Amino acid sequence: MARFAANLTYLFTELPMPQRFAAAKRAGFSGVEILFPYDLPVKELTKAAQGAGLEFVLMNAPPPNWAGGPRGFAAQPGNEARFRSDFDRAIRVATALGVRHVHIMAGKADGPEARRTFIQNLKWAAARAPKTSLVIEPINTQDLPGYFLDSFDLAAEILAEVGAPNLGLQFDAYQAQMIHGDALGCWQRFAALTRHVQIAGFPGRHEPGAGDIDLTKLSRALDDAGYRGWVGAEYTPLTSTEAGLRWLKSA
């Protein structure tokens, strides 16, 4: 049976970040994700996670550029040096926090040169951090226009071409539904490549189990595929986080 992790970038946002860990534990989560844990001291985040008895499951790389620049550029030709420098920083943070998976963001790009750049950067990153589990995630271009990695088929091709044992797929059910229109069918096709799963309702990316993604069927499919990894709750609560956690109690 999978374990559930709260994405603290989205959940319990009525609390300061360090207090969200204890809230997640009280709610029944056993792990946490933070998209970009670069703004708070590593010691403070580590203390909060350990104090709550939670595993740090996932973070994104590279660190974001909040000044208007790209927040992911692994597929952007000409940004290779910056990718490598920022990747090294991300791995230092991930190692200090004990993060299980690091999601490498492709960024906005298109065309054959972007594909070559993404593959080269992923090969370099996998060799650079051979003991770190790295993942890539397809993201729909309605929510993030111009994002390079915009389908699960493309992700499978990229993973095959890179061929690194420490690189796998981050399967986000909401993204699968947005991109392919069938999250469950998409899971059945790409389960073998998956290292980490994320869930949300569809449409709207609110509480899991609402709308077109049947959480019960998806959970059963995860079990049938032998998935024993983490399931990250990455969604925007309709009201407060606490008020919408019935899905977790059922799961």
C-alpha positions as YAML, in Angstrom:
chain: A
units: angstrom
residues:
- id: 1
  name: MET
  ca: [0.00, 0.00, 0.00]
- id: 2
  name: ALA
  ca: [1.29, 3.44, -0.94]
- id: 3
  name: ARG
  ca: [2.17, 6.11, 1.62]
- id: 4
  name: PHE
  ca: [0.82, 9.64, 1.40]
- id: 5
  name: ALA
  ca: [2.86, 12.82, 1.45]
- id: 6
  name: ALA
  ca: [1.46, 16.34, 1.87]
- id: 7
  name: ASN
  ca: [2.72, 18.93, -0.57]
- id: 8
  name: LEU
  ca: [3.32, 21.78, 1.85]
- id: 9
  name: THR
  ca: [3.59, 24.33, -0.94]
- id: 10
  name: TYR
  ca: [-0.16, 23.81, -1.49]
- id: 11
  name: LEU
  ca: [-1.48, 22.45, 1.81]
- id: 12
  name: PHE
  ca: [-1.80, 24.02, 5.27]
- id: 13
  name: THR
  ca: [-0.87, 27.40, 3.79]
- id: 14
  name: GLU
  ca: [-2.74, 29.17, 6.59]
- id: 15
  name: LEU
  ca: [0.30, 28.28, 8.72]
- id: 16
  name: PRO
  ca: [3.96, 29.36, 8.45]
- id: 17
  name: MET
  ca: [5.99, 26.72, 6.62]
- id: 18
  name: PRO
  ca: [7.73, 25.25, 9.71]
- id: 19
  name: GLN
  ca: [4.34, 24.68, 11.38]
- id: 20
  name: ARG
  ca: [2.88, 22.88, 8.37]
- id: 21
  name: PHE
  ca: [4.92, 19.75, 9.13]
- id: 22
  name: ALA
  ca: [3.22, 19.08, 12.46]
- id: 23
  name: ALA
  ca: [-0.17, 19.86, 10.91]
- id: 24
  name: ALA
  ca: [0.48, 17.32, 8.16]
- id: 25
  name: LYS
  ca: [1.42, 14.68, 10.72]
- id: 26
  name: ARG
  ca: [-1.72, 15.31, 12.75]
- id: 27
  name: ALA
  ca: [-3.82, 15.00, 9.59]
- id: 28
  name: GLY
  ca: [-2.42, 11.53, 8.88]
- id: 29
  name: PHE
  ca: [0.36, 12.13, 6.36]
- id: 30
  name: SER
  ca: [3.67, 10.33, 6.79]
- id: 31
  name: GLY
  ca: [5.75, 12.38, 4.34]
- id: 32
  name: VAL
  ca: [6.01, 15.84, 2.82]
- id: 33
  name: GLU
  ca: [6.88, 17.53, -0.45]
- id: 34
  name: ILE
  ca: [7.99, 21.14, -0.94]
- id: 35
  name: LEU
  ca: [8.34, 22.40, -4.50]
- id: 36
  name: PHE
  ca: [11.19, 24.85, -3.86]
- id: 37
  name: PRO
  ca: [12.61, 24.57, -0.32]
- id: 38
  name: TYR
  ca: [15.32, 27.15, -0.91]
- id: 39
  name: ASP
  ca: [14.06, 30.17, 1.02]
- id: 40
  name: LEU
  ca: [14.17, 28.74, 4.55]
- id: 41
  name: PRO
  ca: [17.30, 27.48, 6.32]
- id: 42
  name: VAL
  ca: [17.93, 23.77, 5.81]
- id: 43
  name: LYS
  ca: [18.38, 23.26, 9.55]
- id: 44
  name: GLU
  ca: [14.95, 24.75, 10.25]
- id: 45
  name: LEU
  ca: [13.23, 22.53, 7.69]
- id: 46
  name: THR
  ca: [15.11, 19.44, 8.87]
- id: 47
  name: LYS
  ca: [14.18, 20.13, 12.48]
- id: 48
  name: ALA
  ca: [10.52, 20.58, 11.53]
- id: 49
  name: ALA
  ca: [10.42, 17.35, 9.51]
- id: 50
  name: GLN
  ca: [12.24, 15.29, 12.12]
- id: 51
  name: GLY
  ca: [10.20, 16.78, 14.94]
- id: 52
  name: ALA
  ca: [7.00, 15.71, 13.21]
- id: 53
  name: GLY
  ca: [8.39, 12.31, 12.25]
- id: 54
  name: LEU
  ca: [7.91, 12.93, 8.52]
- id: 55
  name: GLU
  ca: [10.02, 11.89, 5.56]
- id: 56
  name: PHE
  ca: [11.05, 14.53, 3.04]
- id: 57
  name: VAL
  ca: [9.88, 12.94, -0.20]
- id: 58
  name: LEU
  ca: [10.20, 15.42, -3.09]
- id: 59
  name: MET
  ca: [11.55, 18.79, -4.17]
- id: 60
  name: ASN
  ca: [12.10, 20.52, -7.51]
- id: 61
  name: ALA
  ca: [15.27, 21.56, -9.27]
- id: 62
  name: PRO
  ca: [16.54, 24.05, -10.17]
- id: 63
  name: PRO
  ca: [15.94, 26.78, -7.61]
- id: 64
  name: PRO
  ca: [13.32, 29.20, -8.95]
- id: 65
  name: ASN
  ca: [14.06, 32.58, -10.43]
- id: 66
  name: TRP
  ca: [11.48, 34.88, -8.86]
- id: 67
  name: ALA
  ca: [12.73, 37.91, -10.82]
- id: 68
  name: GLY
  ca: [10.85, 36.92, -13.96]
- id: 69
  name: GLY
  ca: [13.31, 34.44, -15.41]
- id: 70
  name: PRO
  ca: [12.68, 30.76, -16.10]
- id: 71
  name: ARG
  ca: [11.86, 28.42, -13.22]
- id: 72
  name: GLY
  ca: [13.10, 25.41, -15.16]
- id: 73
  name: PHE
  ca: [15.54, 25.32, -18.02]
- id: 74
  name: ALA
  ca: [16.95, 21.80, -18.41]
- id: 75
  name: ALA
  ca: [15.68, 21.75, -22.02]
- id: 76
  name: GLN
  ca: [16.76, 25.27, -22.93]
- id: 77
  name: PRO
  ca: [19.71, 25.45, -25.35]
- id: 78
  name: GLY
  ca: [22.32, 27.92, -24.15]
- id: 79
  name: ASN
  ca: [21.48, 27.50, -20.46]
- id: 80
  name: GLU
  ca: [23.60, 24.41, -19.90]
- id: 81
  name: ALA
  ca: [26.16, 26.09, -17.63]
- id: 82
  name: ARG
  ca: [23.45, 27.65, -15.51]
- id: 83
  name: PHE
  ca: [21.59, 24.35, -15.29]
- id: 84
  name: ARG
  ca: [24.69, 22.58, -14.02]
- id: 85
  name: SER
  ca: [25.49, 25.24, -11.45]
- id: 86
  name: ASP
  ca: [21.92, 25.36, -10.12]
- id: 87
  name: PHE
  ca: [21.60, 21.58, -10.18]
- id: 88
  name: ASP
  ca: [24.63, 21.29, -7.92]
- id: 89
  name: ARG
  ca: [23.00, 23.71, -5.48]
- id: 90
  name: ALA
  ca: [19.75, 21.73, -5.58]
- id: 91
  name: ILE
  ca: [21.55, 18.48, -4.83]
- id: 92
  name: ARG
  ca: [23.34, 20.05, -1.88]
- id: 93
  name: VAL
  ca: [19.98, 21.10, -0.44]
- id: 94
  name: ALA
  ca: [18.36, 17.75, -1.22]
- id: 95
  name: THR
  ca: [21.21, 15.86, 0.45]
- id: 96
  name: ALA
  ca: [21.05, 18.02, 3.56]
- id: 97
  name: LEU
  ca: [17.28, 17.55, 3.81]
- id: 98
  name: GLY
  ca: [17.40, 13.83, 3.06]
- id: 99
  name: VAL
  ca: [15.02, 14.22, 0.11]
- id: 100
  name: ARG
  ca: [14.04, 10.98, -1.63]
- id: 101
  name: HIS
  ca: [13.32, 12.32, -5.14]
- id: 102
  name: VAL
  ca: [14.42, 15.44, -7.03]
- id: 103
  name: HIS
  ca: [12.21, 16.58, -9.90]
- id: 104
  name: ILE
  ca: [14.19, 18.15, -12.75]
- id: 105
  name: MET
  ca: [12.09, 20.75, -14.54]
- id: 106
  name: ALA
  ca: [12.49, 20.94, -18.32]
- id: 107
  name: GLY
  ca: [11.29, 24.52, -18.69]
- id: 108
  name: LYS
  ca: [9.81, 26.26, -21.72]
- id: 109
  name: ALA
  ca: [11.39, 25.20, -25.01]
- id: 110
  name: ASP
  ca: [10.58, 23.36, -28.23]
- id: 111
  name: GLY
  ca: [12.15, 21.63, -31.18]
- id: 112
  name: PRO
  ca: [14.91, 19.07, -31.78]
- id: 113
  name: GLU
  ca: [17.64, 21.18, -30.18]
- id: 114
  name: ALA
  ca: [15.61, 21.46, -26.97]
- id: 115
  name: ARG
  ca: [15.21, 17.70, -26.92]
- id: 116
  name: ARG
  ca: [18.95, 17.16, -27.38]
- id: 117
  name: THR
  ca: [19.70, 19.68, -24.66]
- id: 118
  name: PHE
  ca: [17.27, 18.04, -22.23]
- id: 119
  name: ILE
  ca: [18.72, 14.59, -22.85]
- id: 120
  name: GLN
  ca: [22.31, 15.81, -22.48]
- id: 121
  name: ASN
  ca: [21.50, 17.64, -19.25]
- id: 122
  name: LEU
  ca: [19.67, 14.63, -17.83]
- id: 123
  name: LYS
  ca: [22.59, 12.33, -18.66]
- id: 124
  name: TRP
  ca: [24.96, 14.75, -17.00]
- id: 125
  name: ALA
  ca: [22.73, 15.14, -13.92]
- id: 126
  name: ALA
  ca: [22.23, 11.39, -13.50]
- id: 127
  name: ALA
  ca: [25.99, 10.84, -13.62]
- id: 128
  name: ARG
  ca: [26.64, 13.84, -11.39]
- id: 129
  name: ALA
  ca: [24.32, 12.58, -8.63]
- id: 130
  name: PRO
  ca: [24.29, 8.78, -9.07]
- id: 131
  name: LYS
  ca: [22.92, 8.14, -5.57]
- id: 132
  name: THR
  ca: [20.00, 10.56, -5.96]
- id: 133
  name: SER
  ca: [16.66, 9.49, -7.40]
- id: 134
  name: LEU
  ca: [15.83, 11.95, -10.18]
- id: 135
  name: VAL
  ca: [12.43, 12.26, -11.86]
- id: 136
  name: ILE
  ca: [10.87, 14.14, -14.77]
- id: 137
  name: GLU
  ca: [7.21, 15.13, -14.95]
- id: 138
  name: PRO
  ca: [5.07, 15.91, -18.01]
- id: 139
  name: ILE
  ca: [3.15, 19.17, -17.48]
- id: 140
  name: ASN
  ca: [0.20, 20.29, -19.56]
- id: 141
  name: THR
  ca: [0.64, 23.38, -21.69]
- id: 142
  name: GLN
  ca: [-2.72, 24.86, -20.75]
- id: 143
  name: ASP
  ca: [-1.52, 25.47, -17.20]
- id: 144
  name: LEU
  ca: [2.08, 26.13, -18.24]
- id: 145
  name: PRO
  ca: [2.21, 27.28, -21.88]
- id: 146
  name: GLY
  ca: [5.34, 26.37, -23.78]
- id: 147
  name: TYR
  ca: [6.56, 23.70, -21.35]
- id: 148
  name: PHE
  ca: [8.80, 21.29, -23.24]
- id: 149
  name: LEU
  ca: [7.91, 18.00, -21.56]
- id: 150
  name: ASP
  ca: [4.22, 18.07, -22.47]
- id: 151
  name: SER
  ca: [3.30, 14.38, -22.83]
- id: 152
  name: PHE
  ca: [3.91, 11.05, -21.13]
- id: 153
  name: ASP
  ca: [4.88, 9.50, -24.45]
- id: 154
  name: LEU
  ca: [7.66, 12.06, -24.83]
- id: 155
  name: ALA
  ca: [8.76, 11.43, -21.25]
- id: 156
  name: ALA
  ca: [9.00, 7.68, -21.96]
- id: 157
  name: GLU
  ca: [11.11, 8.36, -25.05]
- id: 158
  name: ILE
  ca: [13.42, 10.68, -23.09]
- id: 159
  name: LEU
  ca: [13.85, 8.17, -20.27]
- id: 160
  name: ALA
  ca: [14.69, 5.41, -22.76]
- id: 161
  name: GLU
  ca: [17.26, 7.56, -24.52]
- id: 162
  name: VAL
  ca: [18.93, 8.73, -21.31]
- id: 163
  name: GLY
  ca: [18.94, 5.19, -19.93]
- id: 164
  name: ALA
  ca: [20.06, 6.15, -16.42]
- id: 165
  name: PRO
  ca: [19.17, 3.81, -13.54]
- id: 166
  name: ASN
  ca: [18.54, 6.73, -11.16]
- id: 167
  name: LEU
  ca: [16.15, 8.60, -13.50]
- id: 168
  name: GLY
  ca: [12.44, 7.83, -13.66]
- id: 169
  name: LEU
  ca: [8.96, 9.22, -14.16]
- id: 170
  name: GLN
  ca: [6.94, 11.41, -11.83]
- id: 171
  name: PHE
  ca: [3.34, 10.41, -12.53]
- id: 172
  name: ASP
  ca: [0.91, 13.21, -11.73]
- id: 173
  name: ALA
  ca: [-2.67, 11.99, -12.19]
- id: 174
  name: TYR
  ca: [-3.97, 15.52, -12.77]
- id: 175
  name: GLN
  ca: [-1.40, 16.11, -15.50]
- id: 176
  name: ALA
  ca: [-2.21, 12.74, -17.07]
- id: 177
  name: GLN
  ca: [-5.89, 13.64, -17.18]
- id: 178
  name: MET
  ca: [-5.18, 17.09, -18.61]
- id: 179
  name: ILE
  ca: [-2.78, 15.85, -21.27]
- id: 180
  name: HIS
  ca: [-4.24, 12.49, -22.30]
- id: 181
  name: GLY
  ca: [-7.80, 12.59, -20.96]
- id: 182
  name: ASP
  ca: [-7.46, 9.29, -19.09]
- id: 183
  name: ALA
  ca: [-5.36, 9.22, -15.93]
- id: 184
  name: LEU
  ca: [-6.07, 5.56, -15.20]
- id: 185
  name: GLY
  ca: [-5.22, 4.40, -18.72]
- id: 186
  name: CYS
  ca: [-2.10, 6.54, -18.64]
- id: 187
  name: TRP
  ca: [-1.02, 4.92, -15.37]
- id: 188
  name: GLN
  ca: [-1.47, 1.46, -16.84]
- id: 189
  name: ARG
  ca: [0.80, 2.41, -19.74]
- id: 190
  name: PHE
  ca: [3.56, 4.08, -17.76]
- id: 191
  name: ALA
  ca: [3.46, 2.45, -14.32]
- id: 192
  name: ALA
  ca: [6.71, 0.58, -14.89]
- id: 193
  name: LEU
  ca: [8.60, 3.86, -15.39]
- id: 194
  name: THR
  ca: [7.18, 5.58, -12.32]
- id: 195
  name: ARG
  ca: [9.19, 6.49, -9.23]
- id: 196
  name: HIS
  ca: [6.75, 8.93, -7.64]
- id: 197
  name: VAL
  ca: [3.00, 9.60, -7.90]
- id: 198
  name: GLN
  ca: [1.00, 12.77, -7.29]
- id: 199
  name: ILE
  ca: [-2.78, 13.12, -7.06]
- id: 200
  name: ALA
  ca: [-5.46, 15.81, -7.22]
- id: 201
  name: GLY
  ca: [-9.05, 16.15, -8.30]
- id: 202
  name: PHE
  ca: [-10.01, 16.99, -11.86]
- id: 203
  name: PRO
  ca: [-10.89, 19.52, -13.10]
- id: 204
  name: GLY
  ca: [-9.66, 22.34, -10.92]
- id: 205
  name: ARG
  ca: [-6.82, 20.52, -9.14]
- id: 206
  name: HIS
  ca: [-8.70, 20.48, -5.86]
- id: 207
  name: GLU
  ca: [-9.22, 17.60, -3.37]
- id: 208
  name: PRO
  ca: [-8.44, 14.10, -4.75]
- id: 209
  name: GLY
  ca: [-11.45, 11.95, -5.56]
- id: 210
  name: ALA
  ca: [-13.52, 14.82, -6.91]
- id: 211
  name: GLY
  ca: [-14.48, 14.94, -10.57]
- id: 212
  name: ASP
  ca: [-13.18, 12.74, -13.36]
- id: 213
  name: ILE
  ca: [-10.34, 10.95, -11.57]
- id: 214
  name: ASP
  ca: [-11.70, 8.04, -9.55]
- id: 215
  name: LEU
  ca: [-9.36, 7.84, -6.56]
- id: 216
  name: THR
  ca: [-10.57, 4.39, -5.52]
- id: 217
  name: LYS
  ca: [-9.89, 2.91, -8.96]
- id: 218
  name: LEU
  ca: [-6.56, 4.68, -9.22]
- id: 219
  name: SER
  ca: [-5.49, 3.44, -5.77]
- id: 220
  name: ARG
  ca: [-6.46, -0.09, -6.75]
- id: 221
  name: ALA
  ca: [-4.47, 0.24, -9.97]
- id: 222
  name: LEU
  ca: [-1.41, 1.38, -8.01]
- id: 223
  name: ASP
  ca: [-1.70, -1.70, -5.80]
- id: 224
  name: ASP
  ca: [-2.26, -4.00, -8.78]
- id: 225
  name: ALA
  ca: [0.91, -2.64, -10.39]
- id: 226
  name: GLY
  ca: [2.87, -3.35, -7.22]
- id: 227
  name: TYR
  ca: [3.59, 0.33, -6.60]
- id: 228
  name: ARG
  ca: [4.96, 0.78, -3.09]
- id: 229
  name: GLY
  ca: [6.26, 4.32, -3.36]
- id: 230
  name: TRP
  ca: [4.89, 7.63, -2.17]
- id: 231
  name: VAL
  ca: [1.72, 9.37, -3.30]
- id: 232
  name: GLY
  ca: [2.02, 13.12, -3.04]
- id: 233
  name: ALA
  ca: [-1.10, 15.22, -2.43]
- id: 234
  name: GLU
  ca: [-0.46, 18.23, -4.66]
- id: 235
  name: TYR
  ca: [-3.70, 20.17, -4.88]
- id: 236
  name: THR
  ca: [-5.32, 23.48, -3.98]
- id: 237
  name: PRO
  ca: [-7.92, 23.02, -1.20]
- id: 238
  name: LEU
  ca: [-11.36, 24.40, -1.96]
- id: 239
  name: THR
  ca: [-11.52, 25.91, 1.52]
- id: 240
  name: SER
  ca: [-9.12, 25.00, 4.31]
- id: 241
  name: THR
  ca: [-6.85, 21.96, 4.10]
- id: 242
  name: GLU
  ca: [-8.40, 20.38, 7.19]
- id: 243
  name: ALA
  ca: [-11.94, 20.74, 5.86]
- id: 244
  name: GLY
  ca: [-11.12, 18.78, 2.72]
- id: 245
  name: LEU
  ca: [-9.24, 15.78, 4.11]
- id: 246
  name: ARG
  ca: [-12.05, 13.26, 3.99]
- id: 247
  name: TRP
  ca: [-10.34, 11.65, 1.00]
- id: 248
  name: LEU
  ca: [-7.24, 10.90, 3.08]
- id: 249
  name: LYS
  ca: [-9.24, 9.30, 5.87]
- id: 250
  name: SER
  ca: [-10.97, 7.09, 3.32]
- id: 251
  name: ALA
  ca: [-7.69, 6.15, 1.68]
...
